[in-house]
Amino acid sequence: MLNGMCENANHPLGGRSSGMGNTSVTLNDFWSVHNNQAGLAGYKNISAGFFYEDRFIMKELGLKALAFVLPVKSGVFGLNFNTFGYSQYNETKVGLAYAKGFGKIFSAGIQLDYLRTGIAENYGNKNVFTFEIGLMSKLNEKVILAAHVFNPINVRLEQQYDERIQSVYKFGVSYLVSEKLLLAIETEKSRDFKPLVRGGLEYKIIDQAIARIGYSTLPSMSGTDDFSIASLYSFGFGLNFQKLIIDFSASVHQTLGWSPSVSLIYKFNKGK
């Protein structure tokens, strides 16, 4: 149960990512404030955003997030808050991020995290602090390489049984096939699970409308024969109204069913 927190504390946010099979590590957009802080470098607008995922259409499994991004002369700051679960079991994460570009090719980001797990009855609440680091490199106008590690110190959540929140490592590449088509592929690995594979496509129909599809394997324990216990297929679309961006998406699990999600981003005036 405790190790399960890792999946939600590091679960990709944003309707764009959700529509592309939860690929996120190479996407340099507003939700990089959570997904890979290095992607925030170069972000120009003071912005606020909201995300909600109705996982398997069960309110007890709802994932909600709020975020704020502030560009300054020395880089970009971000603040994000997300919560998962209900009264009997819930998880909360608060992150303070900072990203900076180093020339036109390389960027890096770091985030300090506060994590809280609450379980009813005798367990109570557990609170820990950790951090995450992201790197991104734009090899040319078409190819981006990126890496991200969440909780590299494998922080301990519970002393008596040495329960720890797992470190999660991600690596990905995206390729701009044309001005209208983007392809993103990534892999994710944590200690007790086999690597995940994710892929997504994004197609710009017009400047104001974008369509997306994606695929992701799901976790299976290390040592098992199967690569994954199931897969997720996803699709989505985005609407860009200059200051307001709305992204809708949905994924389907072959056994548990649908998980619709939506995100809103509002851009204020440009930062310094």
C-alpha positions in Angstrom: 0.0 0.0 0.0 2.7 2.5 1.0 4.8 1.9 -2.1 1.7 2.6 -4.2 2.1 6.3 -3.3 5.1 6.5 -5.7 2.8 6.0 -8.7 0.5 8.8 -7.8 3.0 11.3 -6.5 4.9 11.0 -9.8 1.9 10.3 -12.1 2.0 12.5 -15.2 -0.3 15.5 -15.1 -2.1 17.4 -17.8 -4.6 16.6 -20.5 -1.9 16.7 -23.2 0.2 14.0 -21.6 -2.9 11.9 -20.7 -3.9 11.9 -24.4 -0.5 10.8 -25.5 -0.3 7.7 -23.3 1.1 9.5 -20.3 4.3 10.4 -22.2 5.6 13.6 -20.5 9.3 13.7 -19.9 10.1 15.4 -23.3 7.2 17.8 -23.4 8.2 21.3 -22.6 4.9 22.9 -21.6 3.1 24.3 -18.5 2.7 20.8 -16.9 6.5 20.4 -16.9 6.1 22.0 -13.5 5.3 18.5 -12.3 6.3 16.1 -15.1 9.9 17.2 -15.8 10.9 20.6 -14.4 13.6 21.1 -17.0 10.8 21.6 -19.6 9.8 24.8 -17.8 13.0 26.6 -18.9 12.0 29.1 -21.6 8.4 29.2 -20.5 7.3 32.9 -21.1 3.9 33.4 -19.5 2.8 33.7 -15.9 0.2 30.9 -15.9 -2.2 28.9 -13.7 -3.6 25.5 -14.4 -6.0 22.9 -13.1 -6.2 19.1 -13.9 -8.6 16.4 -13.0 -8.6 12.7 -13.8 -11.6 10.6 -12.9 -9.7 7.3 -12.8 -12.0 4.4 -13.9 -14.9 6.7 -13.2 -14.6 6.2 -9.5 -14.7 9.3 -7.3 -12.6 7.6 -4.7 -9.7 7.4 -7.2 -9.9 11.0 -8.4 -6.6 12.8 -9.0 -6.8 16.6 -8.7 -4.0 19.1 -9.3 -3.4 22.9 -9.3 -0.3 24.6 -10.5 1.2 28.1 -11.0 4.2 29.1 -13.1 6.2 32.3 -12.7 9.0 33.3 -15.2 11.7 35.6 -13.8 14.9 36.9 -15.2 17.0 34.2 -13.7 14.8 31.3 -14.7 11.3 29.9 -14.1 9.6 29.1 -10.7 6.7 26.8 -10.4 4.4 25.7 -7.5 2.1 22.6 -7.8 -0.3 20.8 -5.6 -2.1 17.5 -6.2 -4.2 15.1 -4.2 -5.4 11.6 -4.8 -8.0 9.4 -3.0 -10.8 9.9 -0.5 -11.3 10.0 3.3 -10.1 6.4 4.0 -7.0 6.6 1.9 -5.5 9.8 0.4 -2.2 11.2 -0.9 -1.0 14.8 -1.1 2.0 16.3 -2.9 3.2 19.9 -2.8 6.2 20.8 -5.0 8.3 23.9 -5.4 10.2 23.9 -8.7 12.9 25.9 -10.4 14.2 25.6 -14.0 16.9 27.3 -16.0 18.1 27.1 -19.5 21.8 27.0 -20.4 22.0 28.3 -23.9 19.6 27.0 -26.6 20.5 23.4 -26.2 20.4 22.3 -22.5 18.0 23.0 -19.6 17.8 21.6 -16.1 15.2 21.7 -13.3 14.8 20.7 -9.6 11.8 20.4 -7.3 11.5 20.1 -3.6 8.5 17.9 -2.6 6.4 17.5 0.5 4.5 14.2 0.5 1.7 13.2 2.8 -0.1 9.8 3.1 -3.3 9.4 5.1 -4.9 6.1 6.0 -7.9 5.8 8.3 -8.1 3.9 11.6 -4.8 3.0 13.2 -2.3 4.2 10.5 -2.9 7.9 10.6 -0.8 10.3 8.6 2.8 10.1 7.4 4.8 13.1 6.1 8.1 13.1 4.3 10.2 15.5 2.2 12.1 14.5 -1.0 13.2 16.1 -4.3 13.3 15.4 -8.1 15.6 16.5 -10.9 15.0 16.9 -14.6 17.3 17.4 -17.6 16.5 18.2 -21.2 18.6 18.6 -24.3 17.4 20.0 -27.7 19.7 18.2 -30.1 18.3 20.1 -33.1 15.0 21.7 -34.3 13.4 18.2 -34.4 14.8 16.0 -31.6 14.6 16.4 -27.9 16.2 14.0 -25.3 15.1 14.2 -21.7 15.5 12.4 -18.3 13.9 12.8 -14.9 14.3 11.2 -11.5 11.8 11.4 -8.8 12.9 10.7 -5.2 16.5 9.6 -5.9 17.2 9.2 -2.2 14.5 6.5 -1.8 13.1 8.3 1.2 11.7 6.3 4.1 8.0 6.7 4.8 7.7 4.3 7.8 10.5 3.4 10.2 9.3 0.2 11.9 8.9 -1.8 8.7 11.4 0.3 6.6 8.7 1.2 4.1 10.1 3.5 1.4 8.7 5.6 -1.5 10.4 4.2 -4.6 12.7 6.2 -6.8 11.4 6.5 -10.3 13.6 7.1 -13.4 12.3 8.2 -16.8 14.1 8.7 -20.1 12.5 9.7 -23.4 13.0 11.1 -26.9 10.6 13.2 -29.0 10.8 13.8 -32.7 9.0 16.6 -34.6 8.2 14.7 -37.8 6.7 17.8 -39.4 5.4 21.2 -38.4 2.1 19.4 -37.6 3.1 16.0 -36.2 5.0 15.2 -33.0 6.1 11.7 -31.9 7.2 11.0 -28.3 8.5 7.8 -26.7 9.7 7.1 -23.2 10.4 4.5 -20.6 10.0 4.5 -16.8 11.7 2.2 -14.2 11.4 1.8 -10.5 12.9 -0.7 -8.1 10.2 -3.3 -7.8 8.6 -3.0 -11.2 9.6 -3.9 -14.8 10.2 -0.9 -17.2 7.2 0.7 -18.6 7.0 1.8 -22.3 4.9 4.8 -23.4 4.4 6.4 -26.8 2.2 9.1 -28.1 1.4 11.2 -31.3 0.2 14.8 -31.4 -1.2 16.2 -34.7 -2.0 19.9 -35.1 -5.2 20.1 -37.2 -5.1 23.9 -37.1 -3.4 26.3 -34.8 -6.4 26.2 -32.4 -7.1 22.5 -32.4 -4.8 19.5 -31.8 -5.6 15.7 -31.8 -3.7 13.1 -29.8 -3.4 9.3 -29.4 -1.2 7.2 -27.1 -0.3 3.8 -25.6 1.3 2.7 -22.4 2.1 -0.6 -20.7 1.2 -0.9 -17.0 3.3 -2.1 -14.1 4.2 -5.7 -13.4 6.4 -6.9 -10.6 10.0 -7.7 -11.2 10.5 -11.4 -11.4 7.2 -12.2 -13.1 7.0 -13.7 -16.6 4.6 -11.2 -18.1 6.0 -7.8 -19.4 2.9 -6.1 -18.1 -0.5 -7.0 -16.6 -2.4 -4.8 -19.0 -2.1 -1.8 -21.4 -3.7 1.6 -21.7 -4.9 3.1 -24.9 -5.6 6.8 -24.9 -6.8 9.7 -27.1 -7.5 13.4 -26.6 -7.8 16.8 -28.2 -6.8 20.3 -27.2 -8.2 23.7 -27.9 -6.0 26.8 -27.9 -7.7 30.1 -27.4 -4.4 32.1 -26.9 -4.7 32.9 -23.2 -6.9 29.8 -22.4 -5.9 26.2 -23.3 -8.3 23.3 -22.7 -7.2 19.7 -23.1 -9.5 16.7 -22.9 -8.4 13.1 -22.9 -9.5 9.6 -22.0 -7.7 6.3 -21.5 -9.2 2.8 -21.5 -8.0 -0.2 -19.4 -8.9 -3.5 -20.9 -10.4 -4.7 -17.6 -11.2 -1.6 -15.4 -12.6 0.6 -18.1 -12.4 4.4 -18.8 -10.5 7.2 -17.2 -11.5 10.6 -18.6 -9.5 13.7 -17.7 -9.4 17.4 -18.4 -7.0 20.3 -17.8 -7.3 24.1 -18.1 -4.4 26.5 -18.4 -4.8 30.3 -18.3 -1.9 32.5 -19.4 -1.6 36.0 -17.8 0.9 38.6 -19.1 4.4 37.5 -19.9 6.9 37.3 -17.1 10.2 39.1 -17.0 
